[in-house]
Amino acid sequence: MRWKLLVLVSLVAALIACGTWSLLIMIIFGSARPIQPSLLLASTVVPLALAGFAGFFIYRHTARRRKTQAILTILLTLLLSIAACLSATRLFPKTITIYTTGDSPITTRR
């Protein structure tokens, strides 16, 4: 296996996926606006597409065990992009706010 290529492509694809996903969230949904979970799930197309592209890249640039390396690249890219996106939401809580079903952006007391 070509571990260096696999890790490097996965890392680059995960960073691009997280950056693109965060930029898409900030442009479409606003910088400090709450994000609905259904729209958040729809925006995961970007990391999935980039993980697929990274897997295809590895598949075309390796000679042996192509399918195994492509699947490992896709899984590693998705894992790294999820970790990067979760880290971004923890580091910048005012920029990306995700509300669950029980939370409300406006709370009123009577």
MIBAMI-64204 format. One record per residue (C-alpha): x, y, z; chain; residue in one letter. Coordinates in Angstrom, 1 decimal, m for minus. Each point is the difference from the previous one (the first is absolute). Example, Ala and Ser with C-alpha at 12.3 -4.5 7.8 and 13.67 -1.06 7.14 Angstrom:
BEGIN
REC       c1       c2       c3   cadena   residuo
REC     12.3     m4.5      7.8        A         A
REC      1.4      3.4     m0.7        A         S
//
This chain:
BEGIN
REC       c1       c2       c3   cadena   residuo
REC      0.0      0.0      0.0        A         M
REC      1.0      3.6     m0.6        A         R
REC     m0.6      1.3      3.5        A         W
REC      1.6      3.4     m0.5        A         K
REC     m2.1      0.7     m3.0        A         L
REC     m3.1     m1.3      1.7        A         L
REC      0.5      2.2      3.1        A         V
REC      1.0      3.1     m1.9        A         L
REC     m2.9     m0.1     m2.4        A         V
REC     m2.4     m0.7      2.9        A         S
REC      1.4      2.9      2.1        A         L
REC     m0.1      2.5     m2.9        A         V
REC     m3.5     m1.1     m1.1        A         A
REC     m1.3      0.2      3.6        A         A
REC      1.4      3.5      0.5        A         L
REC     m1.5      1.2     m3.3        A         I
REC     m3.3     m1.7      0.8        A         A
REC     m0.2      1.6      3.5        A         C
REC      1.0      3.4     m1.3        A         G
REC     m2.5     m0.2     m2.9        A         T
REC     m2.8     m1.3      2.3        A         W
REC      0.7      2.8      2.6        A         S
REC      0.0      2.7     m2.8        A         L
REC     m3.2     m1.4     m1.4        A         L
REC     m1.6      0.1      3.4        A         I
REC      1.1      3.6      0.6        A         M
REC     m1.0      1.3     m3.5        A         I
REC     m3.4     m1.7     m0.3        A         I
REC     m1.2      0.0      3.6        A         F
REC      1.7      3.1      1.3        A         G
REC      2.9      0.3      2.4        A         S
REC     m1.9     m0.1      3.3        A         A
REC     m3.4     m1.3     m1.0        A         R
REC     m1.2     m3.3      1.5        A         P
REC      0.2     m3.0     m2.3        A         I
REC     m2.9     m2.4     m0.3        A         Q
REC      1.1     m3.7      0.3        A         P
REC     m1.8     m1.0     m3.3        A         S
REC      1.9      2.7     m2.0        A         L
REC      3.2     m0.9      1.7        A         L
REC     m0.4     m3.6     m1.2        A         L
REC     m0.7      1.3     m3.5        A         A
REC      3.3      1.9      0.1        A         S
REC      2.0     m3.2      0.6        A         T
REC      0.0     m0.6     m3.7        A         V
REC      3.3      2.0     m0.3        A         V
REC      2.1     m2.2      2.3        A         P
REC     m1.5     m3.1     m1.5        A         L
REC      0.8      1.1     m3.5        A         A
REC      3.5      1.0      0.8        A         L
REC      0.6     m3.4      1.8        A         A
REC     m1.3     m1.8     m3.1        A         G
REC      2.4      2.1     m2.1        A         F
REC      2.9     m0.9      2.2        A         A
REC     m0.9     m3.6     m0.1        A         G
REC     m0.2      0.1     m3.8        A         F
REC      3.4      1.8     m0.1        A         F
REC      1.6     m2.7      2.1        A         I
REC     m1.7     m2.7     m2.1        A         Y
REC      1.5      1.4     m3.2        A         R
REC      3.5      0.6      1.4        A         H
REC      0.7     m3.4      1.6        A         T
REC      0.8     m3.3     m1.7        A         A
REC     m0.9     m2.6      2.6        A         R
REC     m2.9     m0.4      2.4        A         R
REC     m1.8      3.0     m1.6        A         R
REC     m3.4     m0.6      1.5        A         K
REC      1.4     m0.5      3.6        A         T
REC      2.1      3.2     m0.2        A         Q
REC     m2.9      2.0     m1.5        A         A
REC     m2.4     m1.1      2.8        A         I
REC      2.6      0.7      2.6        A         L
REC      0.6      3.5     m1.5        A         T
REC     m3.7      0.8      0.0        A         I
REC     m0.5     m1.2      3.6        A         L
REC      3.1      1.9      1.2        A         L
REC     m1.1      3.1     m1.8        A         T
REC     m3.4     m0.1      1.5        A         L
REC      1.4     m0.6      3.4        A         L
REC      2.5      2.8     m0.2        A         L
REC     m2.6      2.5     m1.5        A         S
REC     m2.5     m0.8      2.8        A         I
REC      2.7      0.5      2.6        A         A
REC      1.1      3.3     m1.6        A         A
REC     m3.6      1.2     m0.3        A         C
REC     m0.8     m0.9      3.6        A         L
REC      3.2      1.8      1.1        A         S
REC     m1.0      3.1     m2.0        A         A
REC     m3.4      0.0      1.7        A         T
REC      1.7     m0.2      3.4        A         R
REC      2.6      2.6     m0.8        A         L
REC     m2.4      2.5     m1.6        A         F
REC     m3.3     m0.4      1.8        A         P
REC     m1.4      3.4     m1.0        A         K
REC      0.6     m0.6     m3.7        A         T
REC     m1.6     m3.4     m0.3        A         I
REC     m2.9     m0.7      2.4        A         T
REC     m1.9     m3.3     m0.3        A         I
REC     m3.3     m0.3      1.9        A         Y
REC     m1.6     m3.3      0.9        A         T
REC     m3.8     m0.5     m0.2        A         T
REC     m0.5      1.0      3.7        A         G
REC      2.0      3.2     m0.2        A         D
REC     m1.4      3.3     m1.0        A         S
REC      2.0      3.0     m1.2        A         P
REC     m2.4      2.4      1.8        A         I
REC     m1.0     m0.8      3.6        A         T
REC     m2.7      1.9      1.7        A         T
REC     m0.9     m0.1      3.6        A         R
REC     m3.4      0.8      1.4        A         R
//
